[in-house]
């Protein structure tokens, strides 16, 4: 099979309310939808979801690169697409672009084989993936638990330490002792402050504290890990397979948070999961606040990583993010029920792009490349 057409459309989907962390604020999710067609008529889709806050290029830079890369892809054999991508996208900052194109190619390959993308990635993927809910406080957390979530993620680091500790205590009291509670600081603290905070919340049975210090200083992250009893996760530090290896070699984290869009693709994300397991750590697959196309891809990775033959621990994935956006660009969506997402049953990604929604949120014309 050869790629006979490549189409791409930039989009901006507003958040239902601004998404705010200790370090940044988003009012809309910007990205690019990739549509790929082969000579046999099969079509695949992917999502380019940049995260400049994690060091990736922005949408404009990804679009410029796509203009250059498209002529190399059109006419290429779909089986050779990874080699083409590796040769054409040497800049790690363009990892979201690589992920979006790889997703579309894998979607086609799985459709051609009549299997799910997760089944293409792993022999026996899970059919259902537990996910965490993102809460801002005890009311949000209680609603999530009532809806069936068994893991709550709470953003911290944007207020005083005392206020954050009090909020953690209130959430733990509201959700009871049996629901997992994880905290995400997005690199808000100095090592000393991170240690003080983490020790203060340790009595509240915290699953892990995510990225307590700014990315790039593995020694600081290791210092925090060595000084607390709560497990420490790296997120902003996990920007590639090589970066994940450096985190593990530095023994800086117990958990790696893996965003396929950031690390450069679905297979690279699985490589990191396996690398973490071999090092005695675990991994959590999360979205990059992508559209439904990107979340579907991450769901297949999570399912592939949690199959019965995998060494991946059954931690909840961070994929329940589509309700944060006013639209997911999908026909039918990806519902969350009982705190879990079920893998779509169709071949490939198993989801259908809502073209009317894409037209509604498009920020520029659809570009088309042919051989």
N, C-alpha and C positions, 0 to 999 in steps of 0.2 A: 504494500500500500504506500502510495505517495501523497504528500500534502499538496492539494490542488488549489486551496484558497485559505487565506488567513484574514480574519476580520477582527477589528478591535474598536471598542467604544469606551471612552472615559465617562465616569459617573461620579456623582456626589450625592449620597443619601444622608439626609439629616438624622441626627439622633433625636429620640423623643424628648430628651432633656440633655443638656450638656453633660458629656462624660468627663469627669474631673478626677485627676489623681493628685498625688503630692507634687508632681513635677510638670503636668501639662493638662490642657483642656481641649476637648474636641467638640465642635458643633456639628460636624458632618463627617461621614466616612467617604474619603475619595479613593478611587481605584480605577481599574481598567478591566473590562470583560473581554476575554479572548474567545473567539469561535474559530474552530479549525475544521476543515472539510477535506476528505480524502477522495481519491479517484473512484473508490467503490461506493461513494455516497454516504459513508459514515461521518458523523459529526461529533466533535468533542468540545467541551467548554472548560474554561479556567478563569481564575480571578487573580489579577495583579493587585496586591494589597500592600502598598508601601507603609513602612513605619519609620519615618525619619527620626523619631525619638529613640529608636533602637540603632540608628546609624545607617539605615538604608537610604537609597536615593528617594526623591519624591516622585509624584505622579508625572510631572513634566519631564523629568530626566528619564524615567522608564519609558515614556511615550517616545522621546527622541531616540532612545536606544532601539525601541521596537521598529521604528522607521528604518533603521540601518540593518536590523537583523532579519526582518520579514523576507527580503529577497533570498537570503540564505536558506530559510526554512521551506519556502514554497518550492515544490519540485523535489524536496528531499524525501527519502524513504522514512516512514514513521518509525520503523525500528532503529533508525540511525539518528533519531532526533536528539537523544541525550548527548551523543558525540558532537552534533552540531551546536547544541546549547553550550556545552563546555568550552568549545572553541570560540564561540561568538560572545559569550558572557564571562569574561575573565574578572570583571570588577565585582567584588563581593557585595558592593552597595546595590547592585542590580539583582540580588537574590529574589526579591518579590517577582520580578519579571521572569526569572528562570522558573520559579515555582508555578506561576500562572500558565506558562507554555507547557511545562512538563505535565501539569494536571490535565490539560486538554489532550495531550498525546496519550497519556495513560487512560483517559476516558475512552478514547477511540480504541485502543488496544483491548481494553476490557470488554467493550461493546462487541468488538470483532470476535472475541472468544466466548461471548454469551455469559460472562461472569461479572460479579461486582468488582469494582476497583479494589476493594479490600481483599477479595479472593485472589486478584492478580498479584497483590503484594505479599500475601501470606496464605499458607495452605489451609489454615482453619481459623479464620478471623472470628471474633465475637460478633454476635448478632445484635447486641444491646450494650450501650456504653453509659455508665453512670457519669453524671455531670454535676458540677458545683453551681450553686446560685451565687450571684454577686449581690451583696446587701450593703446598705449604707448604715444600718442601725438595727435595733431590736425589732421594730415593726416589720421591716422588710424581711428579716430573718425568720420571724414567726410565720409570715405568709408563705415563705418558701418551704418551710418545714411542713406546713399544712398542705402544700401542693405535692409533697412527696420527696422533696430534696433531702438527702442525707449528708450533704456537705455544703457548708457556707463559706464563702470567701468575703472577707471584710477588708476594705482599703483603709490603711492607717498611714500616719506620717504627715498628714496635712494639718494637724492641730497640735496642741501641746501634748506632751507625753502623758500628763495626768488625765487629760480629757480622753485620749486614746485608750488608756488602760481602763478607765471607767466604762467606755463604750464596749470594749471587749468583755468586761465583766457582765455588763447588762445583756449583751447578746448571748453569752454562755448561759446565763440564768434563764433567758427566754426560750432557748432551744433545747435545754436539758443536756444531760451528760453524754448521750449516745450519738449525737450528730457531730460529724467532723467539723472543725473550725480552723480555717487557714487564714493567715494575714498577709497582706501585700503592701510593702512600703514604697515600692518603686524607687529605691535608692535614696530615701529621704534623709538618712541619718549618718552621723559620724560613727565610727566603730564603737566608741565609748557609749554614745547614746543608744545605739542598737543593742548593745549588751545589757544596758540598764533596763531598757524597755522589755526586751525578750525575757529577762529574768523576772520582771514584774508580772508578765502575763503567763508565765509558765504554770502557775496553779490552775489555770483555766483550760487545761488539756488542749493545747494548740497543736494541730497536725504539723504545720511548719510555718516559718516566717519567710516570706519571699522577698528576695533582693533588698535586704535591710540597708546596704550601703551602696554608694554609686558604683556603676559598672566600671570595669577596667582595673580595679585594685584587688587582685586575688588574695594578696596577703591580708588585706583588711577583712575580706569576707572569711578567710580562714581563721583570723583572730576571733571574729564573732562566733563562728562555729565551735571553736575550741573552748569558748568561755561560757557556753549556755547548754542547757539540757534539751531544749526544743530543737527539732531538726531545722536546718537552713536550706532554702532553695535558691538557685540562681535562675534569673529570667533574662534581664537585659544583658547579662554576660554571655548568654547562649545565642550567639549570632551566626554560628557556622559549625560544621563538624570539628574543625580545628580548634575553635574557641571552646567548644564543649570538652574536648580532650584536655585543653589547658586547665579548665576548671577542675576536672577530675584529677589530673596530675598534681594540682596544687592542694588537693583534698579540701577544697574550699566550700563544698556543698554536699548535702545528702540527697538532694532532689534537683533534677534539671527540668526546667519548664521549657518546652519545645514548641515553637511556632513554625510550622512548615514554611510560611511566607517569608520568615526572617532567615531561616537556615538554608533556603534555596531549593526547597522541593520536598515531595512526599517521601521519596526513597532516602534522601539525606536525613530526614526526620527519623525514619526507622533506624538508620545507622546509629544515630545518637542514642535512641532507646536501647539498642543492643549494647552499645559501648558503656552506657551507664550501668546496665545490669551486670556486665562483666567486671565492673569496678566496685560492685557492691552498693551502688546507688540506685535510685529509681528515677523515672521520668514521667512527666505529665504533659500530654498533648493539649495545647490550647489554641483557640482562634486568635487572629490578629484583628479582631473586630471586623472581619471581612463580611462581604455580602454572603447570601446563602450558598453561592457557588463555592466560595472559599471555605465556609464552615462545613459543607458537605465533604469536601476533600479532606479536611482535618479529621472529620468523623471517620472516614475510611481508614486513615492512618491510625487513629486511636483503636478502631476495631481490629486492625491487623496486628497492633502491638499487644493486644490483650487476649489473643486467642489462647486455647488450652495448652498449646505447645510453647507459648512464649514465656520468657522469664520476667516480663513486665508485671509489676505489682498492680493490683486492681485499684489504684487511686482514682478518684473522680477526675474526669477531664474538664478542661475549662472551655466548653463549647456552647453553653447556654447563653449566647450573647445576641442572638438575632432580635429578641424583643426590645433591645436597646435602640434599634433602628426603626424608622417609620415604614420601611419596606425591605424585604430580603431578596428581591429580584427573582423569586422562584414561583412557579405554579404549584401550589399545594404546600409549600413550606417544609420545614423540618421540625415537627412538633417535639416538645419535651413532655413526657408523661411519667409520673412517679419518680421524678428525679433522674430520668435516663432518656437517651435518644436511641431510637431503633434504626438500624442500618436500612436504607432504602432497598427494596427487593429487586429493582430492575437492574439491567446490566450497566456497567460503567459507574458513573457517579450515582445513577438512579434518580436524578432530579432533572426538571425541565426549566429552562430559562424563560422567564416572563418577559417577553419582548416589549409589551406595552409599558411595563414598569421601567425597563431599561431605557426606553425612549423618554419616559417622563423625567428620569433623573440623569439623563445624559448631559454632559457639559461640553460636548463637541460632536462633530460628525463622526459616523462610523467610517473607519479607513479600511480599505480592502487591498490585499496583495495577492497576485496570482503569478504563476511561473512565467 
